């Protein structure tokens, strides 16, 4: 399960992710036009995790974030940078 809060951001967004296993996750933020805007890698534990995504360096616009693990990928969630 994945969700993001808030959906309208200025300096950061927080991803809430439930992982079935401890694993490394590469979070890729893309602009709606599919341009990669930011990448970060985090280590998560099995269960509920909160991952803070910095958004200070993003231009104003619509984005989505998706996590990639060795087992596949998460659903993507959208947000707006003001």
C-alpha positions, 0 to 999 in steps of 0.5 A: 500500500502506498499513499502520499500527504499532502497532495499539494506541497511546497518543501516536502511530501511524505510517502506512507508505504507498507512493505511486505519485507525489509528492502531498499526502495528507489523512489522516482519522482517524474513530471507528468511529461515523464521526465525524471525530476528526482530520485532517492533510495531508502531502506524500509522495514517490513510493515508501515514506513514513512518516507520524506521526499524533498520537493524544494528543488522541483519546479511548480507543476504536477508530479508523480512518485513511484517506488521500485524494489527488487520485487517490482514496483509500487503504484504511483501517487500524484502530487502538485508542487506550488 
